[in-house]
């Protein structure tokens, strides 16, 4: 459901959720609006989420000893 159809409070709250920007980007690409700013926001959001995920995963595995061989 597009957030423009949602109540105002829910639309305002959705601006905090990063998946909103990814969904908006996919919607714009699906209908062929490749110059829509939503694509740039979605790509930036995806890059930020990727960087956070890789950083968190790397720290977790280093802390858990996932990168060392146990012989």
C-alpha positions as CSV (number, residue, x, y, z in Angstrom):
1,X,0.0,0.0,0.0
2,X,1.5,3.4,-0.9
3,X,2.0,5.5,2.2
4,X,0.2,8.4,0.6
5,X,-3.0,6.4,1.3
6,X,-2.1,5.8,4.9
7,X,-3.0,8.0,7.9
8,X,-0.8,11.0,8.4
9,X,0.8,9.6,11.6
10,X,1.7,6.3,10.0
11,X,3.2,8.1,7.0
12,X,5.3,10.2,9.3
13,X,6.4,7.2,11.3
14,X,7.4,5.3,8.1
15,X,10.0,7.9,7.3
16,X,12.1,6.4,10.1
17,X,12.0,2.9,8.6
18,X,14.8,2.3,6.0
19,X,12.7,-0.3,4.1
20,X,10.3,2.4,3.0
21,X,13.0,3.9,0.8
22,X,13.9,0.6,-0.7
23,X,10.2,-0.2,-1.5
24,X,9.8,3.3,-3.0
25,X,12.8,2.8,-5.2
26,X,11.6,-0.6,-6.4
27,X,8.1,0.9,-7.2
28,X,9.7,3.7,-9.2
29,X,11.9,1.4,-11.2
30,X,9.1,-1.0,-11.8
31,X,7.0,1.7,-13.5
32,X,10.0,3.0,-15.5
33,X,10.6,6.3,-13.6
34,X,14.4,5.9,-13.7
35,X,15.0,9.6,-13.0
36,X,12.8,9.6,-9.9
37,X,14.8,10.7,-6.8
38,X,13.3,7.7,-4.9
39,X,15.8,5.5,-6.9
40,X,18.8,7.5,-5.5
41,X,17.4,7.4,-1.9
42,X,16.7,3.7,-2.2
43,X,20.2,3.0,-3.6
44,X,21.8,5.1,-0.8
45,X,19.7,3.3,1.8
46,X,20.7,-0.1,0.4
47,X,24.4,0.9,0.6
48,X,24.1,2.1,4.1
49,X,22.3,-1.1,5.2
50,X,25.0,-3.1,3.5
51,X,27.8,-1.3,5.2
52,X,26.2,-1.6,8.6
53,X,25.5,-5.3,8.0
54,X,29.0,-6.2,6.8
55,X,30.5,-4.2,9.7
56,X,28.3,-5.9,12.3
57,X,28.9,-9.4,10.8
58,X,32.6,-8.9,10.7
59,X,32.7,-7.8,14.3
60,X,30.6,-10.7,15.4
61,X,32.7,-13.3,13.6
62,X,35.9,-11.8,14.9
63,X,34.6,-11.7,18.4
64,X,33.3,-15.3,18.2
65,X,36.5,-16.6,16.7
66,X,34.8,-17.4,13.4
67,X,37.8,-16.3,11.4
68,X,40.4,-18.6,13.1
69,X,41.0,-22.2,12.4
70,X,40.6,-24.5,15.5
71,X,43.0,-27.5,15.0
